């Protein structure tokens, strides 16, 4: 058995796993099928992405969000070393 997929019309409080998946390392993904992808799912928001995989409008929303850095203090004089022969 390589995978198990089951669509519930009314999801139960407890979902039973097939015996072949018990006591193994598995990944469980739960996706609500009755909401559009642009709506919030729990705490995460699924958004449309551009060709490079970045959320659309990400750079426009974050551009300039880092405040100006303070001026750098003087670093002193460079040490003069002996030259190689």
C-alpha positions in Angstrom: 0.0 0.0 0.0 1.6 3.3 -1.1 -1.0 5.8 -0.2 -4.5 6.1 1.4 -6.9 8.8 0.3 -10.4 9.2 1.6 -12.8 12.1 1.2 -15.2 12.6 4.2 -18.5 14.4 3.5 -18.8 14.9 7.3 -15.4 14.5 9.0 -15.5 12.5 12.2 -13.7 13.6 15.4 -11.4 10.6 15.1 -10.1 9.2 11.8 -9.0 5.6 11.7 -5.9 4.6 9.9 -5.6 1.4 7.8 -3.6 -1.3 9.5 -0.8 -1.0 7.0 0.0 2.5 8.2 0.0 1.9 11.9 3.3 2.1 13.9 5.1 3.6 10.9 6.4 7.0 10.0 3.6 8.8 8.1 2.6 12.2 7.0 -1.0 13.2 7.4 -2.4 16.2 5.4 -5.9 17.5 6.0 -7.3 19.9 3.4 -10.8 21.4 3.6 -12.5 20.9 0.3 -15.4 23.3 0.9 -13.3 26.6 1.2 -11.6 28.5 -1.6 -7.8 28.4 -1.4 -7.5 32.1 -0.8 -9.4 32.0 2.5 -7.6 31.4 5.7 -7.0 27.8 6.8 -6.3 27.8 10.5 -3.5 30.3 11.2 -1.9 30.0 7.7 -3.1 31.7 4.7 -2.7 30.1 1.3 -2.0 32.7 -1.4 -1.4 32.7 -5.1 2.2 32.7 -6.1 4.2 34.1 -9.0 6.4 32.1 -11.4 9.2 32.1 -8.9 7.1 30.8 -6.0 6.8 34.1 -4.1 3.3 35.2 -2.9 1.9 37.9 -5.3 2.6 41.4 -3.8 5.1 40.1 -1.3 7.9 42.5 -2.3 5.6 45.5 -2.7 4.3 44.8 0.8 7.7 44.3 2.5 9.8 46.9 0.5 11.3 49.4 2.9 10.2 47.6 6.1 13.7 47.5 7.5 14.4 50.8 9.3 17.5 52.8 8.5 20.6 51.5 10.3 22.5 53.8 12.6 25.8 55.3 11.4 28.8 53.0 11.9 31.3 54.1 14.5 35.0 54.8 13.4 36.8 51.5 13.0 40.3 52.8 13.8 43.4 52.7 11.7 44.6 49.7 9.8 47.6 47.9 11.3 50.8 48.3 9.2 52.5 44.9 8.9 55.8 43.9 7.6 56.0 42.9 4.0 56.9 39.5 2.7 60.3 39.2 1.0 
